Every structure is written in structure tokens, then in C-alpha cells.
């Protein structure tokens, strides 16, 4: 690790590592060279030396200056870790308290009176990085695990994606350094070689570009897991989009009525659908307003809603076409054909609503008609928002599409959940710089080639956490961490 990570460190820091507020338990963490003496002061055992390492000790805690015979603050479980065998790599003390607000406040006050420094966001993780206990990618993966709300997020964060990415980045850095040596030698010794056309150099960089684009694709799929798959319900008015949203959300998020055009604006609902974080959007019914017979003002407002619906549809990851499955609705084939021509994502699911109005013989025929029309790759699911029939089948069909979108299966490389920082650096510094070198002609100034290679290597270092000037990057990374982490 370079010197940028070895700045002055406050001697000993402390923080509440659990959620503030009343709870059964609260954990206060202390890290730094004074950790053992803090234990001795709080437990009034100054003459007994440091506590045994990695043992849970039940002790009464007292504030500095409390009179002999005074009641303790609390009876707590104390665990002391001798550095480097701790999370931060430093001597660390963890106090497991009863979670009353007054108890926690008094213990934190006692630590302040002992002249300790309150920890900033991510301070403990930053110290773990400084002492090489964890890499920056692993720390960010840990944050993703803490922030995970769904099962697929948890699995992705707990996977080997961060470790694999680290290995790939180290390999890229070695490739870039070897290319830099070759180009720099041509500059320094004036070799009469078209180094930018060197087959070996071009082959190495082309391989790096292929690998980096593959990582970018894995990161894109990882972002779908972390940010949520955008699913848009679209269709003609009164097809039942709002009712379907309420059914899937198990709540009354959208207003439902028999009047066409009730939904005038998009309604976004965040759901855990089959273990996937999902942003489900209800949109205005899409129709031709030319002969609707409504007032100009009403048509203008509805037209804005339709335009927004089309915009949502074009930006979605997956579209659900909601069609009216009643005998009357199935006759509106021309309107449905127009809906299918709208710009939309490739992934499409058709929900045939009001299926309860079709007879036992008519329903299979209607579903077969849709499947023949759209092909075998488009799931067609009959549902009834009135009876709730088919809701589980629709969720199962959506989950299957989510799995294909995110690569959360054994068919492709697993997605990697990375921060915006990593994604932007990968795309705008590493890939862009390598592309710039590969696009150069034989007469290119070698100094410019060196700059591009150095920029790519610097981008790799920024992601790994050991680039020059990395402290500025770390400030941004750890600003989003918990205080006690």
C-alpha cells in the first residue's frame, strides 16, 4: 500500500456500531493503542494489566471519576482483540451493552471523558484497509452486503465476485506496466520500432479490452440487482394495470376505476419480487385520443401521461403488457398491435387480465392465440385481479426473466455488485484509455501512448485503493459507511 494510505491516524477512536435507539443489545467499538487501557479504566482493573485477548469477559462498567461504591453504568460483555488479529488490525475493544438509550449515552460519554476520538463514517473499515486486513473492493462488497434488502442481493454480495475482480485488476495492471515498459524503452533509447503496431503489445491490450468489457457487463447486471430491475406495466386504458400493481404490491398504491384514463402519471413502487429488488411502474393507458370525445384540456393532460408512459417503457429493463382478457377486450387486436410496436425493452411478459370472465374452454384458446402471435420466448400468463388468480404464476414468470436479465444462474458468469465509483472508473478511465491506445496510428507520439497507458493503470489503482491521490477517493467511499463500521 502506498504512502497515501499511511497518514496520521487519531490514536484511539470509538463509536456505537449498532443502530441507535432502544434495543435489547448495543455494541460499542473502540480501536487504537489505548483500547486495553480503556478496558482497565472502565472496569477499574488498572493494576491487572491488559485483558486476555479474544475472550468474552462479563464486567461492570464505571465512568471515570465515579465514586467508589457508586452503581455501575452497566454490566457488559467485553472482548479485547490484540492487533493485528482484529478487524481493523489494531488493538480493539468491543463492549456488548444492554441497549437502553441512557446506558449507551453514558458509556459514550465515559469514552469521551477518556479523551478518545469519535469515529467518522467508515473509520474502522478505513483502518482495516490501512493495515491491509481487507482490500477496498472487499470493503465495498461488505457495504453492499450490509445494504442488501433481497435474497439475490445478499447472495451476490456474499459471492466471490469482488475477489475475482481484484485478481483480474491485478492482472491488468501487470499487463499495463509491461506495455508501459515497452513504450518507455522505445522513447528512452530511440529504438526504430513502430511500438504502437507491435503485435505483442496490441494483442495484450486487445485481450485486456475484451476482459474489461466482460467485467463491465457483469457490473451492469450487478447494478440491476443492487438498484432494482425496472418493470413497467403498460397497455390500453382499463386493461387493469393499476389493479395488477395493487395485487402484486399487496396494497392500494394506485387509484382504480372503470373510467378510461384514470391513471394520468406513472406510479413507482419498490418491491421484493421473488427475491429480486423490483421497481414496478404503473403507467397511463396508451390510446389514440383523436376521437375520444373529451375536452381539449382533458385530452392534453392525458396526452402528457401517455408520453410519460412511453418514456418509462423505453427506459425499462422489462415490460409487462397488460391486456383485457374479457371477450370484449380480446376483440381490440388493432390497438394491441400498435402497443407492441412501441419502443420497449427486449424482455416482455404478457399478463392476460380478467381471465375469470373467460370460460374453461375459451381461456386456453385465448392463451394459445397469444403464444402463437408472440412466439415461444414470450411468457403469457392469465391473471385475474378480481379473484387474485394467476398472481403467483405471474411472479414466477417475472422471476425467470429477472434471472435471465441479471445472470443469476449457472449459465453465465455471476454478476458483480460494484459501486458507481468502480463502474465509472472502469468505463471512463480504464476502457477509454485502452481504446485510445488501440485506435492510434503508427505515427502517434509515443509520449501520448504513455499517457493513455498511465491513465489506465491509474484507474486500476483507484479501484484497488492504492493509486496516487487515493485519499480523495477514500473520502467519497467511506462517507457512505455507517459510523460504527
DAGI-V121287 format. One record per residue. N is the residue number from 1. RES is the residue in one small letter. PHI is phi as a letter, one per 30 degrees, with the letter a starting at -180 (999 if undefined). PSI is psi in whole degrees, -180 to 180 (* if undefined). Layout:
# DAGI-V121287
n	res	phi	psi
N	RES	PHI	PSI
N	RES	PHI	PSI
This chain:
# DAGI-V121287
n	res	phi	psi
1	x	999	138
2	x	d	171
3	x	d	-20
4	x	d	-20
5	x	c	3
6	x	c	37
7	x	d	179
8	x	d	136
9	x	c	132
10	x	e	139
11	x	e	-55
12	x	b	133
13	x	b	161
14	x	b	157
15	x	a	155
16	x	d	122
17	x	c	-8
18	x	c	171
19	x	d	132
20	x	d	151
21	x	j	173
22	x	d	131
23	x	a	172
24	x	d	-41
25	x	b	154
26	x	b	143
27	x	c	125
28	x	c	132
29	x	c	138
30	x	b	133
31	x	b	133
32	x	k	176
33	x	d	-18
34	x	c	5
35	x	e	-43
36	x	d	-42
37	x	d	-30
38	x	d	-44
39	x	e	-45
40	x	d	-39
41	x	d	-45
42	x	d	-30
43	x	c	1
44	x	h	47
45	x	b	43
46	x	d	-28
47	x	d	-1
48	x	c	4
49	x	i	-179
50	x	d	153
51	x	d	160
52	x	d	141
53	x	d	144
54	x	h	36
55	x	b	138
56	x	d	119
57	x	c	128
58	x	d	116
59	x	b	151
60	x	d	139
61	x	c	137
62	x	b	145
63	x	d	153
64	x	e	136
65	x	i	-3
66	x	d	139
67	x	d	150
68	x	d	133
69	x	j	-8
70	x	d	155
71	x	d	141
72	x	d	162
73	x	d	-45
74	x	a	164
75	x	c	118
76	x	b	161
77	x	c	123
78	x	c	132
79	x	b	124
80	x	c	132
81	x	c	126
82	x	d	123
83	x	d	148
84	x	d	11
85	x	d	61
86	x	b	173
87	x	d	-44
88	x	d	-16
89	x	i	-2
90	x	c	170
91	x	e	130
92	x	b	141
93	x	b	131
94	x	c	130
95	x	c	116
96	x	c	106
97	x	c	167
98	x	d	145
99	x	d	25
100	x	d	144
101	x	e	-42
102	x	d	-38
103	x	d	-49
104	x	d	-44
105	x	d	-40
106	x	d	-39
107	x	d	-43
108	x	d	-37
109	x	d	-40
110	x	d	-40
111	x	d	-36
112	x	d	-39
113	x	d	-23
114	x	d	10
115	x	i	29
116	x	d	164
117	x	c	127
118	x	d	135
119	x	d	144
120	x	d	176
121	x	e	129
122	x	i	14
123	x	d	-42
124	x	d	-40
125	x	d	-37
126	x	d	-38
127	x	d	-35
128	x	d	-39
129	x	d	-44
130	x	d	-36
131	x	c	13
132	x	i	31
133	x	d	-34
134	x	b	153
135	x	d	166
136	x	d	-39
137	x	d	-42
138	x	d	-37
139	x	d	-40
140	x	d	-34
141	x	d	-37
142	x	d	-40
143	x	d	-39
144	x	d	-39
145	x	d	-41
146	x	d	-37
147	x	d	-5
148	x	d	135
149	x	c	-20
150	x	b	167
151	x	d	-41
152	x	d	-34
153	x	d	-43
154	x	d	-46
155	x	d	-44
156	x	d	-41
157	x	d	-32
158	x	d	-6
159	x	d	-173
160	x	c	15
161	x	e	-44
162	x	d	-42
163	x	d	-40
164	x	d	-42
165	x	d	-39
166	x	d	-44
167	x	d	-41
168	x	d	-42
169	x	d	-40
170	x	d	-38
171	x	d	-41
172	x	d	-41
173	x	d	-40
174	x	d	-42
175	x	d	-45
176	x	d	-39
177	x	d	-40
178	x	d	-40
179	x	d	-39
180	x	d	-42
181	x	d	-43
182	x	d	-45
183	x	d	-42
184	x	d	-36
185	x	d	-40
186	x	d	-35
187	x	d	-47
188	x	d	-38
189	x	c	2
190	x	h	36
191	x	d	138
192	x	d	68
193	x	b	135
194	x	d	80
195	x	d	-31
196	x	d	-12
197	x	c	8
198	x	e	123
199	x	e	-38
200	x	d	-47
201	x	d	-46
202	x	d	-38
203	x	d	-42
204	x	d	-46
205	x	d	-35
206	x	d	-39
207	x	d	-41
208	x	d	-40
209	x	d	-42
210	x	d	-44
211	x	d	-40
212	x	d	-36
213	x	d	-35
214	x	d	-40
215	x	d	-40
216	x	d	-38
217	x	d	-41
218	x	d	-38
219	x	d	-37
220	x	d	-42
221	x	d	-33
222	x	d	-35
223	x	d	-31
224	x	d	-37
225	x	d	-44
226	x	d	-39
227	x	c	-23
228	x	j	142
229	x	d	126
230	x	d	112
231	x	c	128
232	x	c	127
233	x	d	123
234	x	b	161
235	x	l	-175
236	x	d	162
237	x	e	146
238	x	i	18
239	x	d	-20
240	x	j	24
241	x	d	-48
242	x	d	-39
243	x	d	-38
244	x	d	-39
245	x	e	-47
246	x	d	-36
247	x	d	-46
248	x	d	-34
249	x	d	-12
250	x	h	38
251	x	a	163
252	x	c	79
253	x	d	-32
254	x	c	146
255	x	d	134
256	x	b	133
257	x	a	170
258	x	d	-5
259	x	d	128
260	x	d	142
261	x	i	18
262	x	d	-45
263	x	d	115
264	x	c	-18
265	x	b	162
266	x	d	143
267	x	b	117
268	x	c	134
269	x	b	129
270	x	c	124
271	x	b	156
272	x	c	104
273	x	c	105
274	x	i	27
275	x	i	0
276	x	c	135
277	x	d	124
278	x	b	133
279	x	c	101
280	x	c	124
281	x	c	125
282	x	c	137
283	x	b	165
284	x	d	145
285	x	d	136
286	x	c	122
287	x	a	168
288	x	d	119
289	x	c	5
290	x	e	-39
291	x	b	35
292	x	d	-19
293	x	i	5
294	x	d	167
295	x	d	160
296	x	d	-41
297	x	d	-44
298	x	d	-42
299	x	d	-37
300	x	d	-43
301	x	d	-44
302	x	d	-35
303	x	d	-38
304	x	d	-42
305	x	d	-39
306	x	d	-41
307	x	d	-41
308	x	d	-37
309	x	d	-43
310	x	d	-37
311	x	d	-43
312	x	d	-42
313	x	d	-43
314	x	d	-30
315	x	c	0
316	x	d	161
317	x	d	-28
318	x	a	140
319	x	c	140
320	x	c	110
321	x	d	115
322	x	c	119
323	x	c	151
324	x	d	112
325	x	d	3
326	x	d	161
327	x	e	-38
328	x	d	-41
329	x	d	-35
330	x	d	-14
331	x	d	-16
332	x	d	56
333	x	d	-35
334	x	d	-42
335	x	d	-41
336	x	d	-38
337	x	d	-39
338	x	d	-38
339	x	d	-38
340	x	d	-16
341	x	d	-8
342	x	d	148
343	x	e	127
344	x	a	167
345	x	d	161
346	x	d	-38
347	x	d	123
348	x	b	137
349	x	b	138
350	x	c	124
351	x	c	112
352	x	d	98
353	x	d	167
354	x	i	32
355	x	d	-17
356	x	d	-16
357	x	d	-8
358	x	c	145
359	x	d	168
360	x	d	-24
361	x	c	-31
362	x	d	-37
363	x	d	-51
364	x	e	-36
365	x	d	-41
366	x	d	-42
367	x	d	-43
368	x	d	-38
369	x	d	-43
370	x	d	-43
371	x	d	-37
372	x	d	-34
373	x	d	-39
374	x	c	-16
375	x	j	166
376	x	d	-15
377	x	d	-12
378	x	c	115
379	x	d	135
380	x	b	118
381	x	b	121
382	x	d	134
383	x	b	161
384	x	b	110
385	x	d	-20
386	x	d	-46
387	x	c	-6
388	x	i	11
389	x	d	140
390	x	i	-2
391	x	d	-44
392	x	d	-36
393	x	d	-38
394	x	d	-43
395	x	d	-40
396	x	d	-40
397	x	d	-40
398	x	d	-42
399	x	d	-39
400	x	d	-40
401	x	d	-39
402	x	d	-41
403	x	d	-41
404	x	d	-40
405	x	d	-42
406	x	c	-10
407	x	i	27
408	x	d	52
409	x	b	-176
410	x	d	2
411	x	d	-29
412	x	b	171
413	x	d	141
414	x	d	146
415	x	d	155
416	x	c	128
417	x	d	112
418	x	b	162
419	x	d	167
420	x	e	-34
421	x	e	-48
422	x	d	-45
423	x	d	-46
424	x	d	-40
425	x	d	-42
426	x	d	-46
427	x	d	-45
428	x	c	-15
429	x	c	-54
430	x	d	-59
431	x	d	-43
432	x	d	-40
433	x	d	-41
434	x	d	-41
435	x	d	-38
436	x	d	-39
437	x	d	-45
438	x	d	-20
439	x	c	-3
440	x	d	150
441	x	d	177
442	x	d	-21
443	x	c	14
444	x	d	143
445	x	d	122
446	x	d	-27
447	x	d	-36
448	x	d	-39
449	x	d	-42
450	x	e	-43
451	x	d	-43
452	x	d	-43
453	x	d	-40
454	x	d	-38
455	x	d	-41
456	x	d	-44
457	x	d	-38
458	x	d	-39
459	x	d	-41
460	x	d	-44
461	x	d	-36
462	x	d	-41
463	x	d	-42
464	x	d	-25
465	x	j	20
466	x	b	29
467	x	d	159
468	x	d	135
469	x	i	17
470	x	d	-21
471	x	e	-37
472	x	d	-38
473	x	d	-44
474	x	d	-36
475	x	e	-41
476	x	d	-38
477	x	d	-52
478	x	d	-9
479	x	d	-24
480	x	c	4
481	x	d	162
482	x	d	154
483	x	e	-43
484	x	d	13
485	x	c	*
